[in-house]
């Protein structure tokens, strides 16, 4: 079970897009695609069978899952997430780590 899922609001904590926020569009292994983050330009050929016009297409490139954190709107920062097993039915549940002012 991944700590980051599709549809989560995340903040980028490392790389050229550090500080950017967005929604997770796709999770594939250890890579995530975040909306409007890590935009690249791709030159594509026209394909009339699929209806693609071709030209320069701008889209999101995947980034490593270790470079994003779950976004907490209450604090406006990223926060850590862990996975714990419930004692009652044995299901895996994501839990958030609440930061205090003291260093841990």
C-alpha positions in Angstrom: 0.0 0.0 0.0 1.4 3.3 -1.1 1.5 6.3 1.2 0.4 8.6 -1.7 -2.7 7.8 -3.7 -4.4 9.1 -6.8 -6.5 12.2 -6.0 -4.3 13.3 -3.0 -3.2 16.9 -2.7 0.6 16.9 -2.4 3.4 19.4 -2.1 6.8 18.9 -3.9 9.7 18.9 -1.4 12.7 18.5 -3.7 13.8 19.2 -7.2 13.2 22.1 -9.6 9.5 22.3 -8.7 10.1 22.5 -4.9 7.2 24.2 -3.2 4.7 23.4 -5.9 1.3 22.0 -5.0 -1.1 19.8 -7.0 -3.3 16.8 -7.2 -1.9 13.4 -7.9 -3.1 12.2 -11.4 -1.4 8.9 -11.5 0.8 6.6 -9.3 3.0 4.1 -11.1 5.4 2.1 -8.9 7.7 4.7 -7.3 6.7 7.5 -9.6 3.8 10.0 -9.3 2.4 12.4 -11.8 1.2 15.7 -10.3 -1.1 18.1 -12.1 0.7 21.2 -13.5 4.1 20.1 -11.9 7.2 19.1 -13.9 5.8 20.2 -17.2 7.7 19.1 -20.3 7.3 19.8 -24.0 7.0 16.8 -26.3 7.2 16.8 -30.1 4.6 14.4 -31.5 3.8 13.2 -35.0 0.3 13.5 -36.4 -1.7 10.3 -36.3 -5.0 10.7 -38.3 -6.2 7.3 -37.2 -6.3 8.4 -33.5 -7.2 12.0 -34.4 -4.0 13.5 -33.1 -3.0 16.7 -34.8 0.7 16.6 -33.9 3.0 19.4 -33.0 4.4 20.4 -29.6 2.4 19.0 -26.7 3.0 20.2 -23.1 2.3 17.6 -20.4 3.3 16.5 -16.9 6.3 14.2 -16.4 6.4 11.8 -13.5 8.5 12.6 -10.4 9.8 10.2 -7.7 7.4 9.5 -4.9 10.0 10.4 -2.3 10.0 14.0 -3.5 6.4 14.7 -2.5 4.5 14.9 0.8 0.8 14.9 1.6 -0.5 18.5 1.9 -2.2 19.6 5.1 -4.5 22.6 4.3 -4.8 23.4 8.0 -1.0 24.1 8.4 -0.3 24.9 4.7 2.7 22.5 4.8 3.5 18.9 3.9 3.1 16.2 6.5 4.4 12.6 7.0 2.1 9.6 6.5 2.5 6.1 7.9 0.6 2.9 7.4 -0.7 1.1 10.4 -2.7 -2.1 10.8 -6.0 -1.9 12.6 -6.3 -4.3 15.5 -10.0 -5.0 14.9 -10.1 -6.2 11.3 -6.5 -6.2 10.2 -6.9 -3.6 7.5 -4.1 -1.2 6.5 -4.9 2.5 7.3 -3.0 5.6 6.4 -2.3 7.8 9.5 -0.9 11.3 9.6 1.9 12.3 11.9 1.1 15.5 13.7 4.0 17.8 14.1 4.6 19.6 17.4 6.9 22.6 17.9 9.6 20.5 19.5 12.2 18.7 17.5 11.9 15.0 17.4 
